[in-house]
């Protein structure tokens, strides 16, 4: 038995599919399947039920998966401690980022990280909030950049910046020429939303429902770009975070309107595991990202 076998076991429990688990582990499906069988032989127990087309774990298998997760997390902490004995800002760094932030944050974040910390080997992973937090907890990620939500409270939260949200409307909309609107003016208006799983959806709903707005039940978008195009087609209005707006202007047929105070916003934070020995590394990374993004957010639209 080795650490790699445990990684195969955990991946299989996450994907419930041999090929997907093998792809995630960068091995062939026969290799992963063969190693799982060898692990069963070594342990003398059945980990999987093979009478079904689905991947089903036995009770013993599920218990061992949980233990494997704990072992892999300890291995990750061990690696971090070893890394901390060398140069603090060198070596691999696995960062997660949410999709409503990644495309707009990374272009201004990565050049600064490469310039200030050239010995860091950065790996990026884009996924929705819960997936990132699961991977962070299991040790597959070192840290994650996302909007603050109640689920992040179990991790160390490093505040970076507040990102304002603006109202996006089509040029034909009655408010298109306005400079500002009040949040309560959204009362009884239908708002285009992202689909379930995006933390921005919940944050937008909180603001809109407080104002008395309603969700457009006929459509849910999978990305901000889809929302933007739906607004441009004059099918509705939506709230858009500022980083996704900068340098867009009216190029895509969308007008952006500021809200009067109180301004809707989301808190962007960097999170990492409480037990990580690389606290100073993550604090420095958060600080450098903050210094890079704040001047960008000050830009006028």
C-alpha positions in Angstrom: 0.0 0.0 0.0 1.2 3.5 -0.8 -0.1 7.1 -0.8 -1.0 6.8 -4.5 -3.4 3.9 -3.8 -5.2 6.1 -1.2 -5.4 8.9 -3.8 -7.0 6.5 -6.3 -9.5 5.4 -3.6 -10.5 8.9 -2.7 -10.8 10.0 -6.3 -13.1 7.0 -7.0 -15.3 8.0 -4.1 -15.6 11.5 -5.4 -16.3 10.8 -9.1 -18.2 7.4 -8.7 -16.8 6.6 -12.1 -13.6 4.7 -12.9 -12.6 6.6 -16.1 -13.3 10.0 -14.5 -11.3 9.1 -11.4 -8.4 7.8 -13.6 -8.4 11.0 -15.6 -8.3 13.0 -12.4 -5.3 11.0 -11.2 -3.6 11.1 -14.6 -3.5 7.3 -15.0 -5.3 4.9 -17.3 -8.5 3.3 -16.2 -7.0 -0.3 -16.1 -4.2 1.0 -13.9 -6.6 2.6 -11.4 -8.9 -0.5 -11.4 -6.0 -2.8 -11.0 -4.6 -0.9 -8.0 -7.9 -0.9 -6.3 -8.1 -4.7 -6.7 -4.6 -5.0 -5.3 -5.5 -2.8 -2.3 -8.5 -5.0 -1.6 -6.3 -8.1 -1.7 -3.8 -6.5 0.6 -6.4 -5.5 3.1 -8.4 -8.7 2.8 -11.8 -6.9 2.4 -14.1 -5.8 -0.5 -14.1 -2.0 -1.0 -16.6 -2.0 -3.9 -19.7 -3.8 -4.9 -19.1 -4.9 -8.5 -22.6 -6.3 -9.2 -23.8 -3.0 -10.4 -22.8 -0.8 -13.3 -22.5 2.1 -10.8 -19.5 2.5 -8.5 -20.9 1.5 -5.0 -18.7 1.3 -1.9 -19.2 -1.3 0.8 -19.6 -0.1 4.3 -16.0 -1.0 5.0 -15.0 0.8 1.8 -16.7 4.0 2.9 -15.0 3.9 6.4 -11.6 3.5 4.7 -12.3 6.3 2.3 -12.8 8.7 5.2 -9.6 7.5 6.9 -7.8 7.8 3.5 -8.9 11.5 3.3 -7.4 12.1 6.8 -4.2 10.5 5.9 -3.9 12.4 2.6 -4.5 15.7 4.5 -1.8 14.9 7.0 0.5 14.1 4.0 -0.3 17.5 2.6 0.4 19.2 5.9 3.7 17.3 6.0 4.7 18.6 2.6 3.8 22.1 3.6 5.9 21.9 6.6 8.8 20.6 4.5 8.2 23.5 2.1 8.3 25.9 4.9 11.8 24.8 5.9 13.0 26.1 2.5 12.2 29.3 0.8 8.8 30.4 1.9 7.7 31.8 -1.5 8.9 28.9 -3.7 7.6 25.6 -4.9 4.1 24.5 -6.0 1.0 26.5 -5.1 -2.4 25.1 -5.9 -5.0 27.9 -6.0 -8.7 27.5 -6.5 -10.9 30.4 -7.9 -14.6 30.7 -8.5 -15.7 31.1 -12.2 -17.5 34.5 -11.6 -14.1 35.9 -10.5 -11.4 33.9 -12.3 -11.6 35.3 -15.8 -11.5 38.9 -14.6 -9.1 38.6 -11.6 -6.4 36.3 -13.0 -5.2 38.7 -15.8 -4.2 41.3 -13.2 -3.2 38.8 -10.5 -0.9 36.4 -12.2 1.6 38.9 -13.7 2.1 40.4 -10.2 2.6 37.0 -8.6 5.1 35.9 -11.3 7.0 39.2 -10.9 7.1 39.3 -7.1 7.4 35.5 -6.5 9.2 34.0 -9.5 10.0 30.8 -7.7 6.4 30.0 -7.0 5.0 27.3 -9.3 1.3 28.2 -9.6 -1.4 25.7 -10.5 -5.0 27.1 -11.0 -8.3 25.3 -10.6 -11.6 26.9 -11.4 -14.8 25.6 -9.8 -17.8 26.6 -7.8 -17.5 27.5 -4.2 -18.5 24.2 -2.6 -16.2 22.2 -4.8 -13.3 24.4 -4.0 -14.0 24.2 -0.3 -14.2 20.4 -0.5 -10.9 20.2 -2.3 -9.3 22.6 0.1 -10.4 20.6 3.1 -9.1 17.3 1.5 -5.7 18.9 0.8 -6.1 18.9 -3.0 -5.9 22.7 -2.9 -3.6 25.0 -0.9 -5.9 28.0 -0.8 -8.9 29.4 -2.7 -10.0 32.8 -3.8 -13.8 33.3 -3.6 -16.6 35.5 -2.3 -17.2 35.2 1.5 -20.1 32.9 2.3 -21.2 31.2 5.6 -19.5 28.0 4.4 -16.0 29.7 4.5 -16.3 30.3 8.2 -14.5 26.9 9.0 -11.3 28.1 7.2 -8.9 31.0 7.8 -10.4 34.0 5.9 -8.1 36.7 4.7 -10.0 39.7 3.4 -8.7 41.2 0.1 -11.3 43.6 -1.3 -14.9 44.5 -1.7 -16.2 44.2 -5.2 -19.2 46.5 -6.1 -22.1 45.2 -8.1 -23.8 47.3 -10.8 -27.1 47.0 -12.6 -26.8 45.8 -16.2 -29.5 46.9 -18.6 -30.0 46.9 -22.4 -29.6 50.3 -24.2 -33.4 50.1 -24.9 -34.2 49.9 -21.3 -36.1 52.8 -19.7 -33.2 53.3 -17.2 -30.4 53.0 -19.8 -29.5 56.7 -19.6 -29.5 57.0 -15.8 -26.3 57.4 -13.8 -27.7 55.9 -10.6 -30.6 53.9 -9.3 -31.8 53.0 -5.8 -31.8 49.4 -4.9 -35.5 49.6 -3.8 -36.4 50.7 -7.4 -35.9 47.0 -8.3 -39.2 46.2 -6.6 -41.4 44.0 -8.7 -38.7 43.8 -11.5 -37.6 40.4 -12.7 -33.9 39.8 -12.4 -31.8 37.3 -14.5 -29.8 35.0 -12.3 -27.0 32.4 -12.4 -27.9 28.8 -11.8 -27.6 27.0 -8.5 -24.1 26.5 -7.2 -22.8 29.9 -7.9 -22.3 31.9 -4.7 -23.0 35.1 -6.7 -26.5 33.8 -7.3 -27.2 33.7 -3.6 -25.7 37.1 -3.0 -27.6 38.7 -5.8 -30.9 37.1 -4.6 -30.3 38.4 -1.1 -30.0 42.0 -2.4 -32.8 41.7 -4.9 -35.3 40.0 -2.6 -34.7 42.6 0.1 -35.6 45.2 -2.5 -38.7 43.3 -3.5 -37.4 42.1 -6.9 -38.3 38.7 -8.3 -36.2 36.1 -10.1 -36.9 35.5 -13.8 -38.1 31.9 -13.7 -37.7 31.3 -17.5 -33.9 31.3 -17.6 -30.9 30.6 -15.5 -27.3 31.2 -16.8 -24.2 29.1 -16.3 -21.8 32.1 -16.6 -21.6 35.9 -16.4 -21.0 36.1 -20.1 -24.3 34.3 -20.8 -26.0 36.8 -18.4 -24.4 39.7 -20.2 -25.6 38.5 -23.6 -29.1 37.9 -22.3 -29.2 41.5 -21.0 -27.9 42.7 -24.4 -30.8 40.9 -26.1 -33.1 43.0 -23.8 -34.5 39.9 -22.1 -34.1 41.3 -18.6 -31.7 43.0 -16.2 -29.1 41.6 -13.8 -26.5 42.6 -11.2 -22.9 42.3 -12.5 -19.7 42.5 -10.4 -17.4 45.3 -11.4 -14.3 43.3 -12.4 -16.5 41.6 -15.0 -17.5 45.0 -16.3 -14.2 46.9 -16.6 -13.1 47.5 -20.2 -16.5 46.3 -21.4 -18.4 49.6 -21.5 -21.1 49.5 -24.1 -19.1 47.2 -26.4 -21.5 44.3 -25.9 -24.7 46.4 -26.0 -25.0 46.6 -22.2 -25.3 49.7 -20.1 -24.1 49.6 -16.5 -25.7 51.8 -13.8 -24.3 52.5 -10.3 -26.5 52.0 -7.3 -26.9 54.8 -4.7 -25.8 53.9 -1.2 -26.1 51.3 0.1 -24.0 49.9 -2.7 -24.4 46.1 -3.3 -21.1 44.3 -3.1 -19.4 41.0 -2.4 -16.4 40.4 -0.1 -13.6 38.7 -1.9 -11.3 36.6 0.4 -8.5 34.1 0.3 -9.1 31.0 2.4 -6.8 28.3 3.7 -6.9 25.4 6.2 -6.5 26.4 9.9 -3.8 23.8 10.4 -1.6 24.9 7.5 2.0 25.9 8.5 2.2 28.2 5.4 0.1 31.0 6.9 2.6 33.7 6.1 2.8 32.6 2.5 -1.0 32.9 2.0 -1.1 36.2 3.9 1.6 37.6 1.5 -0.2 36.4 -1.5 -3.5 37.9 -0.4 -1.8 41.2 0.3 -0.1 41.4 -3.2 -3.4 40.5 -4.9 -5.2 43.2 -2.9 -2.6 45.8 -3.9 -3.0 44.8 -7.6 -6.8 44.8 -7.7 -7.7 47.9 -5.7 -6.4 50.4 -8.2 -8.3 48.5 -10.9 -11.5 48.7 -9.0 -11.0 52.5 -8.7 -11.3 52.9 -12.4 -14.4 54.8 -13.7 -16.8 53.1 -16.1 
